Amino acid sequence: MHRLELSNKEIEDIQQLLNDIVAWCHSIEDADFLRNASVYAHELPRRLRVFLNDFKLLESTGMCIISGYPINGAKIGRTPTHWAARPSISPTIREEVFFVLCGSLLGEIFGWSTQQDGHIIHDVLPIKGHEDKQISSGSEQKIWWHTEDAFHPYRGDYIGLMCLRNPDKVATTFASIDMIQLDQKYVKVLYEPRFVIHPDESHLEQARSNMQIDPVNSNDLLRSAHERILQMNSKSHKVPIFFGDLQSPYLCLDPYFMDLLIIDDEARCALEALIRSIDAKLSDIVLQPGDCCFIDNYRAVHGRNPFTARYDGYDRWLKRLNITRDLRKSRELRLTGASRVIF
């Protein structure tokens, strides 16, 4: 893991840039802001841009963290009770803009129509009644390590997490493929399309709120998106876990949502060996307020340790982004070439 600590001068320059943007941009969901975010991002301090460019191109680590951005706990307000409880102007607009600008140096920001009502930026926080769910709004059940949206061919290249509040020091779990040593007989099997990954619970229709946030996204399109997810859940389409270069593989798996009963014994043994190897190398990363963490979704897995939510307005609160290096590959499932929501 690589970390960059922002200097006082860099923070000062970032705040000036944010002043200029939030003077006219009141939501990071604004189409004009998203279209030009990668342009504005090049006004960030050069050392920060070099840091993220190296993370993107060198692939020498599966995670990087930018630390030091100041968070005013009183100004951002209380941790919301639900991700759907969004005011018209977010109290964290400055943090969100900074987060999006950093993410835009890695690729294009996008969202899912089937997650958090199609919002581009997500709130990661505990929700009453979700304590035992295997989704980010859960708390008492650990989130098993995984590749984000592993079931979907248009999953992100990177996942971003920005910590706004973490009073209980809840750890994000992490392991990079570079840490794993595996017998070559298993590696060979893992490169073959012999495994099944089902959609996780956050994309299923019961995870929706009752809000309609975007009139352009018709009910028919959303219904089709959920039907597509259900088809992915019911069909046993087999995929490889490893892909890319044999000496430095990319990986894609989500063991909690993988069906071990419909794969052959050799594939099961290889998957179980990989799971054991990742478990042995899994480490805890405690994000502090102001930390922006980016995870290479091709080179690493991540999860979260369990915790007990208090629901007092001061529980753990993160923002999350999905980032792709190639927005075009999902064109068939987006309304226009410039739109950022995948149906």
QUISULCOR-V377949 format. One record per residue. N is the residue number from 1. RES is the residue in three letters. SS is DSSP state (h for helix, s for strand, l for the rest). OMEGA is omega in radians with two decimals (* if undefined). Layout:
{{N	RES	SS	OMEGA} {N	RES	SS	OMEGA}}
This chain:
{{1	MET	l	3.10} {2	HIS	s	-3.11} {3	ARG	s	3.03} {4	LEU	s	3.09} {5	GLU	s	-3.12} {6	LEU	l	3.07} {7	SER	l	3.10} {8	ASN	h	3.12} {9	LYS	h	3.11} {10	GLU	h	3.10} {11	ILE	h	3.11} {12	GLU	h	3.13} {13	ASP	h	3.12} {14	ILE	h	-3.12} {15	GLN	h	3.11} {16	GLN	h	3.09} {17	LEU	h	3.13} {18	LEU	h	3.08} {19	ASN	h	-3.12} {20	ASP	h	-3.06} {21	ILE	h	-3.06} {22	VAL	h	3.04} {23	ALA	l	3.14} {24	TRP	l	-3.11} {25	CYS	l	-3.09} {26	HIS	l	3.10} {27	SER	l	3.10} {28	ILE	l	3.06} {29	GLU	l	3.14} {30	ASP	l	-3.05} {31	ALA	h	3.14} {32	ASP	h	3.12} {33	PHE	h	-3.12} {34	LEU	h	-3.13} {35	ARG	h	-3.06} {36	ASN	h	-3.08} {37	ALA	h	-3.13} {38	SER	h	3.07} {39	VAL	h	3.12} {40	TYR	h	-3.09} {41	ALA	h	-3.13} {42	HIS	h	2.97} {43	GLU	h	3.02} {44	LEU	l	3.13} {45	PRO	l	-3.05} {46	ARG	h	-3.11} {47	ARG	h	3.08} {48	LEU	h	3.13} {49	ARG	h	3.10} {50	VAL	h	-3.14} {51	PHE	h	-3.12} {52	LEU	h	3.09} {53	ASN	h	3.09} {54	ASP	h	3.11} {55	PHE	h	-3.11} {56	LYS	h	-2.96} {57	LEU	h	-3.07} {58	LEU	h	3.13} {59	GLU	l	-3.09} {60	SER	l	3.12} {61	THR	l	-3.10} {62	GLY	l	-3.12} {63	MET	s	2.98} {64	CYS	s	-3.12} {65	ILE	s	3.02} {66	ILE	s	-3.07} {67	SER	s	2.99} {68	GLY	l	3.11} {69	TYR	l	-3.04} {70	PRO	l	3.08} {71	ILE	l	3.06} {72	ASN	l	-3.05} {73	GLY	h	3.13} {74	ALA	h	-3.08} {75	LYS	h	-3.13} {76	ILE	h	3.08} {77	GLY	l	-3.07} {78	ARG	l	3.02} {79	THR	l	-3.11} {80	PRO	l	3.11} {81	THR	l	-3.10} {82	HIS	l	3.13} {83	TRP	l	-3.13} {84	ALA	l	-3.12} {85	ALA	l	-3.06} {86	ARG	l	3.04} {87	PRO	l	-3.10} {88	SER	l	3.03} {89	ILE	l	-3.06} {90	SER	l	3.05} {91	PRO	l	3.12} {92	THR	l	-3.07} {93	ILE	h	-3.13} {94	ARG	h	3.12} {95	GLU	h	-3.12} {96	GLU	h	3.12} {97	VAL	h	3.11} {98	PHE	h	-3.14} {99	PHE	h	3.14} {100	VAL	h	3.12} {101	LEU	h	3.10} {102	CYS	h	3.14} {103	GLY	h	-3.12} {104	SER	h	3.03} {105	LEU	l	3.10} {106	LEU	l	-3.10} {107	GLY	l	-3.10} {108	GLU	s	3.10} {109	ILE	s	3.10} {110	PHE	s	3.10} {111	GLY	s	-3.13} {112	TRP	s	3.07} {113	SER	l	-3.09} {114	THR	l	3.11} {115	GLN	l	3.06} {116	GLN	h	3.04} {117	ASP	h	3.05} {118	GLY	h	3.11} {119	HIS	l	3.13} {120	ILE	l	3.11} {121	ILE	l	-3.07} {122	HIS	s	2.98} {123	ASP	s	3.08} {124	VAL	s	-3.04} {125	LEU	s	3.14} {126	PRO	l	3.12} {127	ILE	l	3.11} {128	LYS	l	-3.12} {129	GLY	l	3.13} {130	HIS	l	-2.99} {131	GLU	l	-3.05} {132	ASP	l	3.13} {133	LYS	l	-3.13} {134	GLN	l	3.11} {135	ILE	l	-3.00} {136	SER	l	3.11} {137	SER	l	3.03} {138	GLY	l	-3.12} {139	SER	l	-3.00} {140	GLU	l	3.03} {141	GLN	l	3.10} {142	LYS	l	3.02} {143	ILE	s	-3.11} {144	TRP	s	-3.12} {145	TRP	s	-3.00} {146	HIS	s	2.82} {147	THR	l	-3.12} {148	GLU	l	3.11} {149	ASP	l	-3.02} {150	ALA	l	-3.07} {151	PHE	l	-2.93} {152	HIS	l	3.14} {153	PRO	l	-3.12} {154	TYR	l	3.09} {155	ARG	l	-3.10} {156	GLY	l	3.01} {157	ASP	l	-3.12} {158	TYR	s	3.00} {159	ILE	s	3.11} {160	GLY	s	3.06} {161	LEU	s	3.05} {162	MET	s	-3.10} {163	CYS	s	3.02} {164	LEU	s	-3.08} {165	ARG	s	3.12} {166	ASN	l	-3.01} {167	PRO	l	-3.11} {168	ASP	l	3.11} {169	LYS	l	3.09} {170	VAL	l	-3.03} {171	ALA	s	2.86} {172	THR	s	3.12} {173	THR	s	-2.96} {174	PHE	s	2.96} {175	ALA	s	3.13} {176	SER	s	3.11} {177	ILE	h	3.13} {178	ASP	h	-3.13} {179	MET	h	-2.95} {180	ILE	l	2.99} {181	GLN	l	-3.01} {182	LEU	l	3.09} {183	ASP	l	-3.08} {184	GLN	h	3.12} {185	LYS	h	3.08} {186	TYR	h	-3.14} {187	VAL	h	-3.13} {188	LYS	h	-3.12} {189	VAL	h	-3.09} {190	LEU	h	3.07} {191	TYR	l	-3.08} {192	GLU	l	-3.12} {193	PRO	l	-3.06} {194	ARG	l	-3.00} {195	PHE	s	-3.10} {196	VAL	l	3.12} {197	ILE	s	3.14} {198	HIS	l	3.08} {199	PRO	l	3.08} {200	ASP	l	-2.99} {201	GLU	h	-3.06} {202	SER	h	-3.13} {203	HIS	h	-3.08} {204	LEU	l	-2.97} {205	GLU	h	-3.13} {206	GLN	h	3.12} {207	ALA	h	-3.13} {208	ARG	l	2.92} {209	SER	l	3.11} {210	ASN	l	-3.09} {211	MET	l	3.00} {212	GLN	l	-2.97} {213	ILE	l	-3.04} {214	ASP	l	-3.09} {215	PRO	l	3.13} {216	VAL	l	-3.12} {217	ASN	l	-3.03} {218	SER	l	3.10} {219	ASN	h	3.14} {220	ASP	h	3.12} {221	LEU	h	-3.13} {222	LEU	h	3.10} {223	ARG	h	3.11} {224	SER	h	3.13} {225	ALA	h	3.12} {226	HIS	h	3.09} {227	GLU	h	3.12} {228	ARG	h	3.10} {229	ILE	h	3.13} {230	LEU	h	3.10} {231	GLN	h	3.08} {232	MET	h	-3.12} {233	ASN	h	-3.05} {234	SER	h	-3.13} {235	LYS	l	-3.14} {236	SER	l	3.11} {237	HIS	l	-3.04} {238	LYS	l	-3.08} {239	VAL	s	3.01} {240	PRO	l	3.03} {241	ILE	l	3.07} {242	PHE	s	3.03} {243	PHE	s	-3.10} {244	GLY	l	-3.04} {245	ASP	l	-3.11} {246	LEU	l	-3.10} {247	GLN	l	-3.12} {248	SER	l	-2.96} {249	PRO	l	2.84} {250	TYR	s	3.13} {251	LEU	s	3.11} {252	CYS	l	3.11} {253	LEU	l	3.08} {254	ASP	l	-2.98} {255	PRO	h	-3.12} {256	TYR	h	-3.09} {257	PHE	h	3.10} {258	MET	s	-3.07} {259	ASP	l	-3.13} {260	LEU	l	-3.04} {261	LEU	l	-3.06} {262	ILE	l	3.05} {263	ILE	l	-3.06} {264	ASP	l	-3.04} {265	ASP	h	-3.12} {266	GLU	h	3.10} {267	ALA	h	3.13} {268	ARG	h	3.12} {269	CYS	h	3.13} {270	ALA	h	3.13} {271	LEU	h	3.14} {272	GLU	h	3.08} {273	ALA	h	3.10} {274	LEU	h	3.13} {275	ILE	h	3.11} {276	ARG	h	-3.11} {277	SER	h	3.12} {278	ILE	h	3.10} {279	ASP	h	-3.09} {280	ALA	h	-3.08} {281	LYS	h	-3.08} {282	LEU	l	-3.14} {283	SER	s	3.14} {284	ASP	s	3.07} {285	ILE	s	3.13} {286	VAL	s	3.14} {287	LEU	l	3.12} {288	GLN	l	3.09} {289	PRO	l	-3.11} {290	GLY	l	3.11} {291	ASP	l	2.96} {292	CYS	s	-3.08} {293	CYS	s	3.06} {294	PHE	s	-3.08} {295	ILE	s	3.07} {296	ASP	s	-3.03} {297	ASN	l	3.04} {298	TYR	l	-3.00} {299	ARG	l	-3.05} {300	ALA	s	3.01} {301	VAL	s	3.13} {302	HIS	s	3.09} {303	GLY	s	-3.14} {304	ARG	s	3.08} {305	ASN	l	3.12} {306	PRO	l	3.06} {307	PHE	l	3.11} {308	THR	l	-3.14} {309	ALA	l	3.13} {310	ARG	l	-3.10} {311	TYR	l	-3.11} {312	ASP	l	-3.12} {313	GLY	l	-3.11} {314	TYR	l	3.07} {315	ASP	l	3.08} {316	ARG	l	-3.11} {317	TRP	s	3.09} {318	LEU	s	2.90} {319	LYS	s	-3.10} {320	ARG	s	3.09} {321	LEU	s	2.92} {322	ASN	s	-3.07} {323	ILE	s	3.07} {324	THR	s	3.05} {325	ARG	l	-3.11} {326	ASP	l	-3.14} {327	LEU	h	-3.08} {328	ARG	h	-3.04} {329	LYS	h	-3.14} {330	SER	h	-3.03} {331	ARG	h	-3.09} {332	GLU	h	-3.10} {333	LEU	h	3.07} {334	ARG	l	-3.04} {335	LEU	l	3.13} {336	THR	l	3.11} {337	GLY	l	-3.10} {338	ALA	l	-3.09} {339	SER	l	-3.00} {340	ARG	l	-3.06} {341	VAL	s	3.11} {342	ILE	s	3.11} {343	PHE	l	*}}
